[in-house]
Amino acid sequence: METNKLISEAVSFMQKSVNEAAITVTFDVEDGKKFKNTLRDFGLRGKDVKGDGGVRGDSVEVKGDSKKLKKLVKDADRELSGYGILRVHDNGQLKEEGLTEGLYSVEYTFKSPTDAKAAATFVAKHASPGKLEINVNGKVVDVYVVGGMHGSGQKELGRAHSEVEKYFKSKIVKSNIENEEVNEAAIDDLRKIVKTKSMGKVSGTKVDLFSASAMVQVYDALNDKNRAKVDKMLKDKRGVMTFADFAMSQATKK
């Protein structure tokens, strides 16, 4: 009898723990069917509900483990498609693990300069004043958060990106999302070389102390927009070498 009571209490405790860990989040998505297939990869299930997605897509309610939902949203931030997520209604349950965490720039390449200008105008018209900066260069449009990692426009950029992907989908050749977690790595590697006064590797390329010191000095002197461009450059070997040559040329002028 005592054994049965202990088992019953254990089962109740386990059920209570599961219920406490489970949260309900509603996603507005481009395609409900595709999104529900994606949910299965994360061990989650969803059901169609009425919501904001009705105008531009579908709304899917997901009840499940908070850790799995946080992982889903975090992974969506790293995927170019974002799994088709337009909005996340979580009532603060996901806290800072949102879709726009660390997001600070998106680069779009369009089929034509006309398409690029139309998309840039669209973003400028719908974005809040002073939150985003937009650059157009031929077929390429760069959208940055004003102030970089210290800016307050990350959610604004997340919303703008979803809208551009939705309304200009057939016009976009490719898009490249940048976030602070990725971009800070290369400059951190350079700072480490300077701090330890030794040779090190940046994006697979060997960099000596003198070059690293020059690169850090030039980087720190740049504004946020140009730092973002250098961050992209430092993601591959060729970019590291190009920036190193530029930084060294500036150092020899002094």
N, C-alpha and C positions, 0 to 999 in steps of 0.2 A: 504493500500500500504506500509506504514511504517512498519507494523507488518510483512508482507511478506519479506521485506528487512532484518529485524532483524533476522528472522528465517533462511534466506539464509546465512547471515553472520555467524550465530551460527553453521550451518551445515558445512560450509567451514572451520571454525576454528576447529571443531571436527575432520574432515577428515584430516586436516593438522597435528593435534596432533597425530592421529593414524599413519600417514605416518612417522612422525619423530621418533615414538617409535619403528617402525618396522625395523628390520635388516634382512640381508640374510646371512646364515651360511651354509656351506657345510660340511657334515659329511661323512667320510669314515667308513663304518661299515661292520661287518661280514655278516649280513643278512639284506638286504634292506627291505624285507617284514615285518619281525619281528620288525625292528626299526620303520617303519611307524605306526605299531600298537601301539608301545610305545608312539609315538608322540601324538596320540589321547588322551592319559591319561593326557597330559600337555596342551591340547587345541590347538595343533599345527598340521600342515599338511606338507607333504614333497613330492617331486617328484624326480624320478630317473634322474641322470645326469652322464655324463662321468667324471671320475676323477681317483685319485690314487687308490681308492677302487677296480677298475676293476681287478687289479692283485690278490688281496687277499680277495676281497669281493665286496661290492657295494658302490656307492656314492649317497648320498641323499641331495638335496638342500632344505633348510627350510627357508621360509620367514615368520616372525612373530614377536610378541611382544618381545622386548629385555629381559624383566623381566622373561617371560616364558622360553626363551631359556637359560638364565643364571641359572634358577632353574633346568632345564633339565640337564645341564652340571654338576651342583653342585651335584645333586642327583646321577648322573652316577658315580661320584667320590666315593660315599659311597656304591654303589652296587658292590658286588663281580664280577658280570658279566660286569659291566660298560655299560650295555645295548648294548654290542657288538660294542662299539665305538672304532675305531682304530686311527683316526685322526680327528682333528677339524680345519677347515679352516675358520677363522672368521675375518681376516684382522684387528685384534686388537679390534674388537667391543665388545667382551666379557671382555676385559681388564684382570683383575687378577682373574676372576671367572672361570679359565680354569679347565680342567679335572684333572690336577695334583696338584691342590691347596692343600698345606699341606701334600701331599703324601711323606712319607719318608721311608717306608719299606713294603715289601710284603713277606709273608711266604707261601711257596708251600709245599704240601705233595703229593708225587708221588707214583705210584703203586710199584715201585721198586727202589733200590739204583742206578741201571744202568740208569733209566729214570732221576733220580735226577741229576746225574753227567752230563748227556747229556744236560739237560736244563741249568745247571750252566755254562757249556762250551759255549753253545750258547749265553748266556747273556754276558759272558766275552769277547767273540769274537766280538760282535756287539756294546758293550757299549764304550763310549768315555773314554780314560784313566783318572783315578783319580776321576771319578764321582760316581761310585758305588762300594760297597763292597759286596762280595758274600761268603756265608758260606754254606757248605754242611755237613749234619750230617745224614748219612743213607739215608732215603727216604725224608728227609726234606731239603729244600733249602731256606735260608733267603737272601734277597737282600735288602741292605740298601743304603741310600743316604749318601755319605761321608760328615761328618760335621753335620748330623742330620738336625734340622730345619734351621740351618744357611748355609747348603750346597747349591750348585748350580745345583744339579743333579736331582731335582724333575721331570722335564720334561723328562729327560733321563730315569728315572725309569718308568714313565708313558708309554713311548714308549716301553721299554723292557717288561713291564707287558702285553701290548697288543699283542706283538709278541709271548711271551710264551703262553698266553691263546689261541692264534691262532694255533701255530704249535705243541703244546704239550697238546692240549685240551683233547684228549682221554687218556693221561697218568696221568693227574692231578686228585687226589682224592678230594682235597679241597685247597682253597687259602684264605689267610687272609690279608686284606689290612689294614695298619695302617696309620693314619695321625695325625698331631700335635694337631688338635682341640680335638680329642678323648684322646690322650695320655697325654696332659698337665693337664687334669682335676684332676687326682688322685694326682699327685705331688703338684698341686696347693692347694688341700684340706689339704695335710700334712703341707705345708708351712703356711696355714691359722691357723692350730691348734697351731703351734709353735709361730706365731705372736700374737695370742690372748691368748696364755697360758691357753688353756682350752681343754677339751675333744671334739672330733668331730668324724664325720663318713667319711670313705673312702670306696667307692664301697659297701656301706651298712654295713660296719664293724666298730665298735667303736674302736677308737684309742686314747690312752692317750697322754699327752704332752711329757712324757719321751720317749715313743716309737716313736712318730712322729719326735722328735728331732734327735734321733739316725738314723731313716730311711732317713731323709733329708740329714744328714751329709754323710752317706754312698752313697746315690744317687749322691750327688754333687761331690764325689771323683771318680766316675766311668767315663770311656770313653764313647763316643757316642754309640758304638755298644752295650755295656752292659747296658747303660741307656735305649736303645730301648727294650732290653729283660725285664728289670724291669718294664717298662711302660706296657708291655703286661701282666706281672704278676699281676700288681696292678688293673687290670680290673675286678677281681672277689675276693670274700671274702677269698677263700683259698690262693690265691696269696698274698693278703695283709698280712695274718697271717704268711705265709712262709717268706716273706721279713722282717716282723717285728722281727721274731725270729732270722733271720740272722743278722739284724742290731743290735739287743740287744746283741748278742753273740760277735760282734765286739766291742761294747761299753764297755763290761765287761773286755775285754783284755787290754784296755788302763789304 
